[in-house]
Amino acid sequence: MSAPPASLAGVAHKVTQAQIAKYAEASGDRNPLHLDAEFAAATPFGRPVAHGMLVLAFASELLAHSFGRSWLCGGKLRARFRSPVYPGDVVTASGTLTAADAASATYRVAVRNQDGVDVITAEATVPLTP
Amino acid sequence: MAVSADDAASFREAVGDEEPAAAGDHVVPPMAVAAMVMGAAMEAVELPAGAVHTAQELEFGRPVDEGVMLACSATVVSNSVRRGTRFIVLEMRGDDGAETALRARSTIAIAGASE
């Protein structure tokens, strides 16, 4: 494989309450924190928030589109959920190469909202197949 | 559990990833596998409403084709209370019989816990 790219740029995703509801159905995660405005209002978040795994999927999408099958065959992701994502937020995943050798490349990955706040930070390692 | 073609399509629509699968037309999005393995584990653990996901580790072993049966397992590896918040760490696996397709480790926070 050629040298891994120094940076990875994802597409912007506008998160909507309808999308959160679809994700709840698709994943089976129906935690009312994501779906019930009255319930969420009584939490520190104040209103429904997106599933962390929904937002993390944007980071995985970035890596899958950048590395294809290699991402699915040995890709590793260590992520921290830093800030909530609310309906209406626009989030974008990006990656910066931090290390590489013949076998793998490691990226610092961030998903940022429209205000430049990191909502997820992660380290991703992708095997580099010949 | 198995992720059907309809399940995979619903997941792609939910995350807004309409491009063809990176690894092939009948390969389940890796995060769909993760979500469903984790969903089964969370259901078994019976987390309370309002539990918050704080950290996640994922390791993808191999692509999973639509309809392939995965044996899922989950273990609570840590359960502790710090400053009134309970932290549960779950380790999960999805195996297709021959290989491990997914390893996952989730950290979940539950506010309002007593020591």
gemmi code that builds the backbone of each chain (N, CA, C; Angstrom):
import gemmi

chains = {
    "A": [
        ("MET", (0.854, -1.191, 0.000), (0.000, 0.000, 0.000), (0.886, 1.235, 0.000)),
        ("SER", (0.430, 2.297, -0.631), (1.172, 3.553, -0.609), (1.119, 4.142, 0.802)),
        ("ALA", (1.908, 5.191, 0.991), (1.960, 5.802, 2.325), (0.567, 6.239, 2.753)),
        ("PRO", (0.243, 6.052, 4.013), (-1.094, 6.466, 4.472), (-1.224, 7.984, 4.412)),
        ("PRO", (-2.418, 8.474, 4.144), (-2.598, 9.926, 4.063), (-2.324, 10.608, 5.400)),
        ("ALA", (-1.808, 11.827, 5.320), (-1.481, 12.564, 6.539), (-2.730, 13.050, 7.254)),
        ("SER", (-3.793, 13.243, 6.504), (-5.027, 13.695, 7.148), (-6.221, 13.061, 6.453)),
        ("LEU", (-7.305, 12.961, 7.199), (-8.554, 12.391, 6.703), (-9.656, 13.411, 6.954)),
        ("ALA", (-10.439, 13.666, 5.954), (-11.517, 14.656, 6.107), (-12.854, 13.995, 5.822)),
        ("GLY", (-13.755, 14.101, 6.763), (-15.076, 13.523, 6.599), (-16.089, 14.543, 6.121)),
        ("VAL", (-17.294, 14.068, 5.921), (-18.365, 14.961, 5.495), (-19.141, 15.419, 6.733)),
        ("ALA", (-19.780, 16.572, 6.598), (-20.574, 17.097, 7.706), (-21.909, 16.365, 7.779)),
        ("HIS", (-22.326, 16.068, 8.992), (-23.628, 15.436, 9.223), (-24.455, 16.335, 10.134)),
        ("LYS", (-25.631, 16.716, 9.675), (-26.556, 17.414, 10.558), (-27.410, 16.370, 11.271)),
        ("VAL", (-27.331, 16.377, 12.581), (-28.051, 15.388, 13.386), (-29.439, 15.928, 13.692)),
        ("THR", (-30.443, 15.145, 13.415), (-31.820, 15.565, 13.675), (-32.487, 14.605, 14.663)),
        ("GLN", (-33.578, 15.071, 15.261), (-34.312, 14.185, 16.164), (-34.878, 12.995, 15.394)),
        ("ALA", (-35.271, 13.220, 14.145), (-35.774, 12.106, 13.340), (-34.677, 11.067, 13.118)),
        ("GLN", (-33.454, 11.548, 12.902), (-32.340, 10.610, 12.710), (-32.074, 9.829, 14.002)),
        ("ILE", (-32.143, 10.518, 15.130), (-31.933, 9.849, 16.414), (-32.999, 8.761, 16.613)),
        ("ALA", (-34.227, 9.086, 16.238), (-35.308, 8.087, 16.364), (-35.045, 6.893, 15.449)),
        ("LYS", (-34.561, 7.174, 14.240), (-34.237, 6.068, 13.321), (-33.108, 5.213, 13.882)),
        ("TYR", (-32.128, 5.878, 14.467), (-31.003, 5.125, 15.030), (-31.479, 4.257, 16.190)),
        ("ALA", (-32.377, 4.801, 17.004), (-32.911, 4.021, 18.129), (-33.594, 2.751, 17.624)),
        ("GLU", (-34.344, 2.884, 16.547), (-35.021, 1.712, 15.985), (-34.016, 0.735, 15.405)),
        ("ALA", (-33.030, 1.274, 14.661), (-32.068, 0.405, 13.980), (-31.159, -0.317, 14.965)),
        ("SER", (-30.809, 0.351, 16.062), (-29.857, -0.235, 17.008), (-30.535, -0.942, 18.173)),
        ("GLY", (-31.797, -0.598, 18.418), (-32.493, -1.155, 19.578), (-32.227, -0.391, 20.866)),
        ("ASP", (-31.451, 0.698, 20.783), (-31.143, 1.496, 21.975), (-32.201, 2.587, 22.121)),
        ("ARG", (-33.212, 2.302, 22.958), (-34.333, 3.237, 23.123), (-34.264, 3.955, 24.469)),
        ("ASN", (-33.069, 4.212, 24.935), (-32.869, 4.991, 26.160), (-33.633, 6.309, 26.008)),
        ("PRO", (-34.526, 6.627, 26.978), (-35.331, 7.857, 26.837), (-34.500, 9.137, 26.839)),
        ("LEU", (-33.260, 9.046, 27.257), (-32.372, 10.206, 27.186), (-32.256, 10.720, 25.746)),
        ("HIS", (-32.468, 9.813, 24.791), (-32.341, 10.178, 23.382), (-33.680, 10.521, 22.731)),
        ("LEU", (-34.758, 10.071, 23.350), (-36.045, 10.080, 22.640), (-37.155, 10.865, 23.333)),
        ("ASP", (-37.040, 11.054, 24.622), (-38.147, 11.590, 25.412), (-37.751, 12.968, 25.952)),
        ("ALA", (-38.330, 14.009, 25.390), (-37.945, 15.378, 25.764), (-38.212, 15.650, 27.245)),
        ("GLU", (-39.315, 15.119, 27.756), (-39.644, 15.353, 29.162), (-38.623, 14.683, 30.074)),
        ("PHE", (-38.268, 13.441, 29.735), (-37.263, 12.728, 30.527), (-35.922, 13.453, 30.456)),
        ("ALA", (-35.517, 13.826, 29.247), (-34.203, 14.457, 29.068), (-34.136, 15.809, 29.771)),
        ("ALA", (-35.278, 16.494, 29.868), (-35.299, 17.807, 30.518), (-34.929, 17.707, 31.996)),
        ("ALA", (-35.146, 16.540, 32.573), (-34.844, 16.361, 33.995), (-33.404, 15.884, 34.222)),
        ("THR", (-32.627, 15.744, 33.158), (-31.223, 15.326, 33.274), (-30.316, 16.544, 33.111)),
        ("PRO", (-29.032, 16.409, 33.411), (-28.113, 17.543, 33.214), (-28.036, 18.013, 31.761)),
        ("PHE", (-28.455, 17.201, 30.815), (-28.386, 17.595, 29.408), (-29.513, 18.558, 29.031)),
        ("GLY", (-30.636, 18.465, 29.727), (-31.714, 19.412, 29.515), (-32.635, 19.124, 28.349)),
        ("ARG", (-32.164, 18.362, 27.406), (-32.974, 17.989, 26.243), (-32.369, 16.725, 25.629)),
        ("PRO", (-33.073, 16.087, 24.710), (-32.550, 14.830, 24.157), (-31.188, 15.031, 23.491)),
        ("VAL", (-30.366, 14.010, 23.621), (-29.047, 14.016, 22.985), (-28.944, 12.807, 22.059)),
        ("ALA", (-28.065, 12.941, 21.088), (-27.838, 11.826, 20.155), (-27.107, 10.693, 20.866)),
        ("HIS", (-27.344, 9.473, 20.394), (-26.587, 8.328, 20.888), (-25.094, 8.546, 20.583)),
        ("GLY", (-24.252, 8.231, 21.552), (-22.820, 8.324, 21.285), (-22.403, 7.440, 20.128)),
        ("MET", (-23.019, 6.267, 20.030), (-22.629, 5.335, 18.960), (-23.068, 5.832, 17.586)),
        ("LEU", (-24.136, 6.628, 17.542), (-24.531, 7.244, 16.265), (-23.430, 8.201, 15.806)),
        ("VAL", (-22.960, 9.016, 16.713), (-21.928, 9.997, 16.342), (-20.602, 9.295, 16.056)),
        ("LEU", (-20.337, 8.235, 16.827), (-19.106, 7.483, 16.572), (-19.136, 6.805, 15.201)),
        ("ALA", (-20.333, 6.513, 14.731), (-20.448, 5.909, 13.395), (-19.896, 6.842, 12.313)),
        ("PHE", (-19.941, 8.151, 12.563), (-19.387, 9.083, 11.564), (-17.864, 8.951, 11.503)),
        ("ALA", (-17.255, 8.651, 12.645), (-15.797, 8.425, 12.647), (-15.469, 7.118, 11.935)),
        ("SER", (-16.257, 6.093, 12.205), (-16.014, 4.813, 11.534), (-16.244, 4.939, 10.025)),
        ("GLU", (-17.251, 5.710, 9.657), (-17.520, 5.947, 8.225), (-16.297, 6.584, 7.557)),
        ("LEU", (-15.702, 7.568, 8.239), (-14.505, 8.230, 7.707), (-13.398, 7.201, 7.452)),
        ("LEU", (-13.202, 6.301, 8.409), (-12.126, 5.328, 8.298), (-12.462, 4.247, 7.274)),
        ("ALA", (-13.722, 3.846, 7.229), (-14.121, 2.836, 6.245), (-13.994, 3.363, 4.826)),
        ("HIS", (-14.366, 4.620, 4.625), (-14.262, 5.178, 3.282), (-12.808, 5.463, 2.897)),
        ("SER", (-11.962, 5.693, 3.896), (-10.552, 5.979, 3.614), (-9.747, 4.700, 3.381)),
        ("PHE", (-10.120, 3.623, 4.103), (-9.278, 2.423, 4.073), (-10.011, 1.168, 3.623)),
        ("GLY", (-11.293, 1.258, 3.378), (-12.039, 0.119, 2.851), (-11.962, -1.095, 3.755)),
        ("ARG", (-11.734, -2.237, 3.130), (-11.762, -3.502, 3.852), (-10.741, -3.569, 4.992)),
        ("SER", (-9.636, -2.842, 4.849), (-8.621, -2.875, 5.914), (-9.209, -2.437, 7.255)),
        ("TRP", (-10.140, -1.479, 7.208), (-10.746, -0.994, 8.453), (-11.537, -2.103, 9.133)),
        ("LEU", (-12.161, -2.953, 8.328), (-12.993, -4.021, 8.886), (-12.179, -5.239, 9.290)),
        ("CYS", (-10.924, -5.284, 8.891), (-10.072, -6.456, 9.154), (-8.908, -6.048, 10.047)),
        ("GLY", (-9.220, -5.696, 11.269), (-8.159, -5.343, 12.206), (-8.148, -3.906, 12.646)),
        ("GLY", (-9.101, -3.102, 12.177), (-9.179, -1.718, 12.624), (-9.522, -1.639, 14.108)),
        ("LYS", (-8.906, -0.674, 14.784), (-9.152, -0.492, 16.226), (-9.473, 0.968, 16.496)),
        ("LEU", (-10.396, 1.177, 17.409), (-10.824, 2.536, 17.742), (-10.981, 2.639, 19.257)),
        ("ARG", (-10.346, 3.633, 19.833), (-10.524, 3.911, 21.272), (-11.063, 5.320, 21.374)),
        ("ALA", (-12.279, 5.460, 21.860), (-12.964, 6.762, 21.788), (-13.455, 7.205, 23.158)),
        ("ARG", (-13.448, 8.521, 23.358), (-14.077, 9.136, 24.529), (-15.185, 10.059, 24.037)),
        ("PHE", (-16.333, 9.959, 24.689), (-17.450, 10.846, 24.361), (-17.310, 12.085, 25.247)),
        ("ARG", (-16.971, 13.205, 24.638), (-16.578, 14.400, 25.403), (-17.730, 15.357, 25.677)),
        ("SER", (-18.580, 15.531, 24.712), (-19.672, 16.515, 24.840), (-20.907, 15.962, 24.147)),
        ("PRO", (-22.079, 16.358, 24.642), (-23.303, 15.860, 23.997), (-23.507, 16.469, 22.611)),
        ("VAL", (-24.193, 15.722, 21.784), (-24.613, 16.222, 20.474), (-26.135, 16.325, 20.508)),
        ("TYR", (-26.622, 17.526, 20.211), (-28.057, 17.782, 20.273), (-28.655, 17.796, 18.863)),
        ("PRO", (-29.945, 17.531, 18.765), (-30.601, 17.685, 17.465), (-30.347, 19.086, 16.920)),
        ("GLY", (-29.993, 19.154, 15.642), (-29.659, 20.431, 15.015), (-28.166, 20.684, 14.910)),
        ("ASP", (-27.379, 19.979, 15.718), (-25.926, 20.140, 15.631), (-25.412, 19.565, 14.302)),
        ("VAL", (-24.345, 20.156, 13.826), (-23.668, 19.662, 12.623), (-22.284, 19.189, 13.048)),
        ("VAL", (-21.998, 17.922, 12.821), (-20.728, 17.352, 13.285), (-19.941, 16.796, 12.099)),
        ("THR", (-18.625, 16.896, 12.221), (-17.738, 16.454, 11.147), (-16.577, 15.686, 11.754)),
        ("ALA", (-16.281, 14.532, 11.185), (-15.146, 13.727, 11.650), (-13.906, 14.074, 10.836)),
        ("SER", (-12.761, 14.020, 11.498), (-11.499, 14.236, 10.793), (-10.417, 13.404, 11.467)),
        ("GLY", (-9.319, 13.203, 10.760), (-8.237, 12.409, 11.318), (-6.889, 12.984, 10.953)),
        ("THR", (-5.932, 12.834, 11.868), (-4.561, 13.290, 11.635), (-3.619, 12.136, 11.929)),
        ("LEU", (-2.761, 11.836, 10.986), (-1.809, 10.740, 11.156), (-0.828, 11.080, 12.271)),
        ("THR", (-0.675, 10.144, 13.211), (0.269, 10.378, 14.311), (1.430, 9.395, 14.292)),
        ("ALA", (1.252, 8.245, 13.678), (2.330, 7.251, 13.614), (2.028, 6.272, 12.492)),
        ("ALA", (3.085, 5.752, 11.898), (2.897, 4.734, 10.866), (4.162, 3.912, 10.733)),
        ("ASP", (3.961, 2.640, 10.444), (5.089, 1.787, 10.076), (4.599, 0.893, 8.950)),
        ("ALA", (5.341, -0.140, 8.658), (4.967, -0.975, 7.519), (3.645, -1.703, 7.751)),
        ("ALA", (3.304, -1.914, 9.020), (2.140, -2.744, 9.335), (0.864, -1.963, 9.579)),
        ("SER", (0.979, -0.754, 10.092), (-0.243, -0.049, 10.494), (-0.030, 1.454, 10.531)),
        ("ALA", (-1.135, 2.166, 10.546), (-1.125, 3.624, 10.691), (-2.046, 3.981, 11.843)),
        ("THR", (-1.630, 4.978, 12.617), (-2.430, 5.423, 13.751), (-2.840, 6.878, 13.534)),
        ("TYR", (-4.101, 7.150, 13.785), (-4.655, 8.500, 13.586), (-5.271, 9.006, 14.881)),
        ("ARG", (-5.096, 10.298, 15.090), (-5.888, 10.985, 16.113), (-7.162, 11.437, 15.396)),
        ("VAL", (-8.270, 10.967, 15.893), (-9.560, 11.236, 15.241), (-10.389, 12.133, 16.149)),
        ("ALA", (-11.064, 13.083, 15.549), (-11.981, 13.934, 16.312), (-13.293, 14.060, 15.543)),
        ("VAL", (-14.361, 14.132, 16.290), (-15.645, 14.542, 15.710), (-15.973, 15.877, 16.379)),
        ("ARG", (-16.097, 16.918, 15.556), (-16.311, 18.275, 16.084), (-17.680, 18.784, 15.674)),
        ("ASN", (-18.240, 19.612, 16.554), (-19.519, 20.214, 16.205), (-19.313, 21.550, 15.487)),
        ("GLN", (-20.404, 22.211, 15.204), (-20.357, 23.456, 14.416), (-19.635, 24.585, 15.144)),
        ("ASP", (-19.445, 24.434, 16.455), (-18.722, 25.446, 17.231), (-17.248, 25.094, 17.414)),
        ("GLY", (-16.811, 24.015, 16.777), (-15.416, 23.609, 16.907), (-15.121, 22.823, 18.164)),
        ("VAL", (-16.161, 22.405, 18.868), (-15.986, 21.624, 20.097), (-15.820, 20.144, 19.737)),
        ("ASP", (-14.816, 19.514, 20.326), (-14.642, 18.071, 20.130), (-15.727, 17.340, 20.909)),
        ("VAL", (-16.610, 16.673, 20.217), (-17.636, 15.886, 20.907), (-17.149, 14.452, 21.118)),
        ("ILE", (-16.269, 14.007, 20.258), (-15.596, 12.711, 20.436), (-14.130, 12.913, 20.094)),
        ("THR", (-13.263, 12.352, 20.916), (-11.858, 12.227, 20.539), (-11.525, 10.743, 20.558)),
        ("ALA", (-10.645, 10.344, 19.660), (-10.372, 8.912, 19.530), (-8.991, 8.690, 18.948)),
        ("GLU", (-8.510, 7.475, 19.152), (-7.313, 7.018, 18.457), (-7.719, 5.822, 17.618)),
        ("ALA", (-7.368, 5.859, 16.361), (-7.715, 4.767, 15.454), (-6.443, 4.171, 14.884)),
        ("THR", (-6.397, 2.849, 14.839), (-5.268, 2.149, 14.231), (-5.803, 1.292, 13.094)),
        ("VAL", (-5.179, 1.437, 11.942), (-5.641, 0.724, 10.746), (-4.504, -0.132, 10.215)),
        ("PRO", (-4.738, -1.415, 10.000), (-3.679, -2.228, 9.400), (-3.451, -1.810, 7.944)),
        ("LEU", (-2.200, -1.833, 7.541), (-1.876, -1.477, 6.158), (-1.542, -2.764, 5.423)),
        ("THR", (-2.492, -3.217, 4.642), (-2.283, -4.474, 3.926), (-1.515, -4.193, 2.642)),
        ("PRO", (-0.606, -5.098, 2.250), (0.180, -4.862, 1.045), (-0.676, -4.897, -0.204)),
    ],
    "B": [
        ("MET", (-27.348, -13.869, 17.237), (-28.039, -12.856, 16.462), (-27.465, -12.811, 15.053)),
        ("ALA", (-28.269, -12.323, 14.139), (-27.802, -12.092, 12.771), (-28.284, -10.714, 12.344)),
        ("VAL", (-27.477, -10.031, 11.563), (-27.881, -8.734, 11.026), (-28.364, -8.981, 9.598)),
        ("SER", (-29.649, -8.771, 9.397), (-30.228, -9.033, 8.082), (-29.913, -7.891, 7.118)),
        ("ALA", (-30.212, -8.117, 5.847), (-30.021, -7.057, 4.857), (-30.876, -5.843, 5.202)),
        ("ASP", (-32.097, -6.102, 5.706), (-32.973, -4.984, 6.087), (-32.404, -4.231, 7.287)),
        ("ASP", (-31.859, -4.986, 8.257), (-31.235, -4.344, 9.423), (-30.079, -3.450, 8.974)),
        ("ALA", (-29.265, -3.980, 8.071), (-28.099, -3.217, 7.600), (-28.546, -1.968, 6.852)),
        ("ALA", (-29.598, -2.104, 6.041), (-30.095, -0.946, 5.285), (-30.662, 0.106, 6.242)),
        ("SER", (-31.380, -0.346, 7.267), (-31.939, 0.601, 8.234), (-30.823, 1.339, 8.963)),
        ("PHE", (-29.761, 0.618, 9.278), (-28.645, 1.251, 9.970), (-27.985, 2.294, 9.066)),
        ("ARG", (-27.751, 1.929, 7.807), (-27.113, 2.887, 6.883), (-27.960, 4.149, 6.753)),
        ("GLU", (-29.267, 3.959, 6.675), (-30.151, 5.121, 6.558), (-30.082, 5.963, 7.832)),
        ("ALA", (-30.052, 5.281, 8.985), (-30.055, 6.008, 10.264), (-28.794, 6.845, 10.442)),
        ("VAL", (-27.668, 6.357, 9.967), (-26.417, 7.108, 10.157), (-26.113, 7.980, 8.951)),
        ("GLY", (-26.981, 7.937, 7.931), (-26.800, 8.811, 6.781), (-25.659, 8.397, 5.877)),
        ("ASP", (-25.291, 7.125, 5.942), (-24.194, 6.628, 5.105), (-24.804, 5.848, 3.952)),
        ("GLU", (-25.080, 6.566, 2.873), (-25.788, 5.942, 1.755), (-24.841, 5.385, 0.702)),
        ("GLU", (-23.543, 5.571, 0.919), (-22.608, 5.055, -0.080), (-22.547, 3.533, 0.008)),
        ("PRO", (-22.177, 2.885, -1.093), (-22.058, 1.422, -1.029), (-21.071, 1.008, 0.053)),
        ("ALA", (-21.334, -0.144, 0.615), (-20.462, -0.625, 1.693), (-19.016, -0.634, 1.226)),
        ("ALA", (-18.136, -0.185, 2.111), (-16.723, -0.070, 1.743), (-16.115, -1.424, 1.404)),
        ("ALA", (-16.638, -2.472, 2.001), (-16.003, -3.777, 1.817), (-16.814, -4.718, 0.931)),
        ("GLY", (-17.921, -4.247, 0.385), (-18.726, -5.114, -0.459), (-20.204, -4.862, -0.234)),
        ("ASP", (-20.997, -5.204, -1.224), (-22.419, -4.877, -1.181), (-23.172, -5.584, -0.061)),
        ("HIS", (-22.729, -6.749, 0.326), (-23.479, -7.518, 1.327), (-22.778, -7.573, 2.680)),
        ("VAL", (-21.857, -6.641, 2.870), (-21.157, -6.566, 4.154), (-21.898, -5.588, 5.061)),
        ("VAL", (-22.125, -6.021, 6.291), (-22.825, -5.173, 7.271), (-21.883, -4.044, 7.707)),
        ("PRO", (-22.376, -2.807, 7.817), (-21.519, -1.744, 8.336), (-20.960, -2.153, 9.700)),
        ("PRO", (-19.671, -1.966, 9.914), (-19.084, -2.458, 11.169), (-19.735, -1.864, 12.407)),
        ("MET", (-20.176, -0.612, 12.308), (-20.811, -0.010, 13.478), (-22.210, -0.568, 13.713)),
        ("ALA", (-22.816, -1.146, 12.686), (-24.096, -1.822, 12.898), (-23.872, -3.095, 13.700)),
        ("VAL", (-22.799, -3.809, 13.361), (-22.465, -5.001, 14.149), (-22.209, -4.596, 15.594)),
        ("ALA", (-21.434, -3.531, 15.768), (-21.112, -3.074, 17.122), (-22.377, -2.693, 17.875)),
        ("ALA", (-23.255, -1.935, 17.232), (-24.468, -1.470, 17.904), (-25.347, -2.641, 18.318)),
        ("MET", (-25.425, -3.644, 17.475), (-26.335, -4.747, 17.783), (-25.753, -5.701, 18.824)),
        ("VAL", (-24.441, -5.929, 18.768), (-23.811, -6.734, 19.820), (-23.953, -6.011, 21.157)),
        ("MET", (-23.713, -4.709, 21.134), (-23.817, -3.940, 22.371), (-25.259, -3.853, 22.842)),
        ("GLY", (-26.185, -3.722, 21.904), (-27.597, -3.650, 22.277), (-28.038, -4.895, 23.022)),
        ("ALA", (-27.586, -6.058, 22.532), (-27.946, -7.315, 23.187), (-27.347, -7.360, 24.593)),
        ("ALA", (-26.120, -6.881, 24.716), (-25.461, -6.903, 26.032), (-26.137, -5.952, 27.007)),
        ("MET", (-26.454, -4.749, 26.533), (-27.074, -3.742, 27.413), (-28.442, -4.225, 27.897)),
        ("GLU", (-29.146, -4.919, 27.012), (-30.464, -5.429, 27.396), (-30.311, -6.453, 28.516)),
        ("ALA", (-29.275, -7.282, 28.397), (-29.057, -8.309, 29.418), (-28.664, -7.686, 30.751)),
        ("VAL", (-27.905, -6.601, 30.689), (-27.447, -5.954, 31.919), (-28.553, -5.110, 32.554)),
        ("GLU", (-29.555, -4.753, 31.767), (-30.694, -3.954, 32.243), (-30.234, -2.627, 32.829)),
        ("LEU", (-29.566, -1.841, 32.008), (-29.135, -0.516, 32.444), (-30.353, 0.370, 32.664)),
        ("PRO", (-30.305, 1.255, 33.647), (-31.451, 2.138, 33.881), (-31.566, 3.217, 32.817)),
        ("ALA", (-32.763, 3.757, 32.666), (-32.964, 4.884, 31.753), (-32.044, 6.023, 32.173)),
        ("GLY", (-31.452, 6.676, 31.191), (-30.585, 7.803, 31.496), (-29.128, 7.436, 31.649)),
        ("ALA", (-28.798, 6.144, 31.530), (-27.385, 5.747, 31.560), (-26.657, 6.432, 30.405)),
        ("VAL", (-25.420, 6.855, 30.669), (-24.669, 7.639, 29.678), (-23.406, 6.893, 29.278)),
        ("HIS", (-23.195, 6.812, 27.984), (-22.029, 6.161, 27.400), (-20.866, 7.153, 27.459)),
        ("THR", (-19.779, 6.785, 28.115), (-18.676, 7.746, 28.249), (-17.437, 7.369, 27.444)),
        ("ALA", (-17.242, 6.105, 27.169), (-16.060, 5.703, 26.396), (-16.357, 4.400, 25.669)),
        ("GLN", (-15.647, 4.193, 24.564), (-15.891, 3.008, 23.755), (-14.604, 2.573, 23.067)),
        ("GLU", (-14.329, 1.294, 23.157), (-13.234, 0.716, 22.376), (-13.822, -0.340, 21.454)),
        ("LEU", (-13.321, -0.386, 20.241), (-13.803, -1.347, 19.252), (-12.612, -1.945, 18.512)),
        ("GLU", (-12.706, -3.227, 18.234), (-11.705, -3.874, 17.390), (-12.452, -4.772, 16.407)),
        ("PHE", (-12.299, -4.458, 15.138), (-13.001, -5.222, 14.106), (-12.077, -6.333, 13.600)),
        ("GLY", (-12.539, -7.572, 13.749), (-11.695, -8.700, 13.353), (-11.848, -9.085, 11.906)),
        ("ARG", (-13.076, -9.012, 11.420), (-13.338, -9.404, 10.034), (-14.689, -8.846, 9.616)),
        ("PRO", (-14.891, -8.671, 8.311), (-16.206, -8.198, 7.853), (-17.291, -9.231, 8.156)),
        ("VAL", (-18.487, -8.757, 8.394), (-19.627, -9.638, 8.664), (-20.621, -9.485, 7.518)),
        ("ASP", (-20.932, -10.586, 6.876), (-21.916, -10.552, 5.795), (-23.332, -10.532, 6.362)),
        ("GLU", (-24.222, -9.930, 5.614), (-25.631, -9.904, 6.005), (-26.135, -11.330, 6.239)),
        ("GLY", (-26.856, -11.518, 7.325), (-27.479, -12.811, 7.607), (-26.608, -13.803, 8.348)),
        ("VAL", (-25.321, -13.507, 8.494), (-24.434, -14.439, 9.195), (-24.748, -14.414, 10.692)),
        ("MET", (-24.828, -15.596, 11.284), (-25.116, -15.686, 12.713), (-23.861, -15.368, 13.521)),
        ("LEU", (-24.044, -14.526, 14.517), (-22.953, -14.202, 15.431), (-23.343, -14.651, 16.837)),
        ("ALA", (-22.420, -15.326, 17.489), (-22.608, -15.638, 18.915), (-22.051, -14.467, 19.709)),
        ("CYS", (-22.892, -13.890, 20.548), (-22.490, -12.692, 21.291), (-22.286, -13.046, 22.760)),
        ("SER", (-21.280, -12.466, 23.343), (-21.068, -12.648, 24.776), (-20.675, -11.317, 25.392)),
        ("ALA", (-20.992, -11.156, 26.656), (-20.671, -9.911, 27.349), (-20.305, -10.231, 28.788)),
        ("THR", (-19.358, -9.490, 29.298), (-18.909, -9.664, 30.679), (-18.792, -8.298, 31.334)),
        ("VAL", (-19.336, -8.171, 32.541), (-19.112, -6.946, 33.312), (-17.735, -7.093, 33.957)),
        ("VAL", (-16.789, -6.258, 33.529), (-15.430, -6.397, 34.050), (-15.153, -5.405, 35.170)),
        ("SER", (-16.005, -4.415, 35.316), (-15.817, -3.459, 36.399), (-17.158, -2.835, 36.738)),
        ("ASN", (-17.385, -2.624, 38.038), (-18.618, -2.001, 38.503), (-18.253, -1.243, 39.774)),
        ("SER", (-18.134, 0.079, 39.654), (-17.640, 0.848, 40.793), (-18.406, 2.163, 40.890)),
        ("VAL", (-18.343, 2.773, 42.069), (-19.006, 4.058, 42.296), (-17.949, 5.080, 42.679)),
        ("ARG", (-17.971, 6.210, 41.960), (-17.077, 7.321, 42.291), (-17.892, 8.602, 42.332)),
        ("ARG", (-17.843, 9.284, 43.450), (-18.528, 10.574, 43.606), (-19.987, 10.505, 43.177)),
        ("GLY", (-20.648, 9.484, 43.596), (-22.084, 9.373, 43.353), (-22.476, 8.891, 41.973)),
        ("THR", (-21.486, 8.522, 41.159), (-21.790, 7.995, 39.821), (-21.256, 6.568, 39.715)),
        ("ARG", (-22.115, 5.674, 39.262), (-21.679, 4.295, 39.057), (-21.085, 4.172, 37.653)),
        ("PHE", (-19.944, 3.518, 37.567), (-19.306, 3.261, 36.276), (-19.279, 1.750, 36.037)),
        ("ILE", (-19.859, 1.356, 34.936), (-19.871, -0.058, 34.563), (-19.048, -0.215, 33.287)),
        ("VAL", (-18.134, -1.161, 33.315), (-17.340, -1.459, 32.119), (-17.737, -2.850, 31.626)),
        ("LEU", (-18.146, -2.895, 30.375), (-18.596, -4.145, 29.752), (-17.640, -4.517, 28.630)),
        ("GLU", (-17.267, -5.771, 28.570), (-16.515, -6.273, 27.415), (-17.415, -7.224, 26.653)),
        ("MET", (-17.428, -7.075, 25.350), (-18.330, -7.844, 24.499), (-17.574, -8.434, 23.324)),
        ("ARG", (-18.088, -9.533, 22.825), (-17.528, -10.158, 21.625), (-18.651, -10.623, 20.730)),
        ("GLY", (-18.374, -10.622, 19.445), (-19.253, -11.244, 18.473), (-18.430, -12.212, 17.646)),
        ("ASP", (-18.751, -13.504, 17.720), (-17.982, -14.542, 17.013), (-18.864, -15.200, 15.968)),
        ("ASP", (-18.277, -15.449, 14.804), (-19.073, -16.093, 13.758), (-18.840, -17.602, 13.691)),
        ("GLY", (-18.239, -18.147, 14.711), (-17.984, -19.586, 14.744), (-16.541, -19.898, 14.455)),
        ("ALA", (-15.981, -19.208, 13.488), (-14.582, -19.451, 13.128), (-13.666, -18.381, 13.697)),
        ("GLU", (-14.151, -17.150, 13.694), (-13.291, -16.040, 14.112), (-14.100, -15.029, 14.914)),
        ("THR", (-13.369, -14.174, 15.607), (-14.009, -13.066, 16.313), (-14.167, -11.904, 15.347)),
        ("ALA", (-15.411, -11.514, 15.124), (-15.687, -10.409, 14.209), (-15.558, -9.068, 14.900)),
        ("LEU", (-15.842, -9.057, 16.198), (-15.849, -7.789, 16.926), (-15.478, -8.026, 18.382)),
        ("ARG", (-14.624, -7.144, 18.888), (-14.415, -7.028, 20.330), (-14.766, -5.600, 20.703)),
        ("ALA", (-15.446, -5.438, 21.811), (-15.852, -4.095, 22.214), (-15.746, -3.963, 23.725)),
        ("ARG", (-15.468, -2.765, 24.149), (-15.396, -2.452, 25.586), (-16.090, -1.118, 25.782)),
        ("SER", (-17.138, -1.119, 26.572), (-17.952, 0.086, 26.777), (-17.873, 0.523, 28.228)),
        ("THR", (-17.769, 1.825, 28.432), (-17.860, 2.384, 29.773), (-19.152, 3.190, 29.863)),
        ("ILE", (-19.957, 2.852, 30.852), (-21.273, 3.458, 31.020), (-21.321, 4.131, 32.389)),
        ("ALA", (-21.843, 5.342, 32.446), (-21.981, 6.071, 33.704), (-23.458, 6.189, 34.065)),
        ("ILE", (-23.737, 5.962, 35.349), (-25.115, 6.072, 35.845), (-25.086, 7.007, 37.053)),
        ("ALA", (-25.692, 8.166, 36.886), (-25.664, 9.164, 37.965), (-26.589, 8.740, 39.110)),
        ("GLY", (-26.300, 9.286, 40.287), (-27.195, 9.079, 41.417), (-27.021, 7.758, 42.115)),
        ("ALA", (-25.818, 7.147, 42.004), (-25.589, 5.854, 42.651), (-25.117, 6.067, 44.083)),
        ("SER", (-25.418, 5.104, 44.926), (-24.907, 5.162, 46.299), (-23.758, 4.173, 46.419)),
        ("GLU", (-22.847, 4.463, 47.376), (-21.668, 3.611, 47.564), (-22.091, 2.205, 47.988)),
    ],
}
model = gemmi.Model(1)
for chain_id, residues in chains.items():
    chain = gemmi.Chain(chain_id)
    for i, (resn, *xyz) in enumerate(residues, 1):
        res = gemmi.Residue()
        res.name, res.seqid = resn, gemmi.SeqId(i, " ")
        for name, pos in zip(("N", "CA", "C"), xyz):
            atom = gemmi.Atom()
            atom.name, atom.element = name, gemmi.Element(name[0])
            atom.pos, atom.b_iso = gemmi.Position(*pos), 0.0
            res.add_atom(atom)
        chain.add_residue(res)
    model.add_chain(chain)
structure = gemmi.Structure()
structure.add_model(model)
structure.setup_entities()
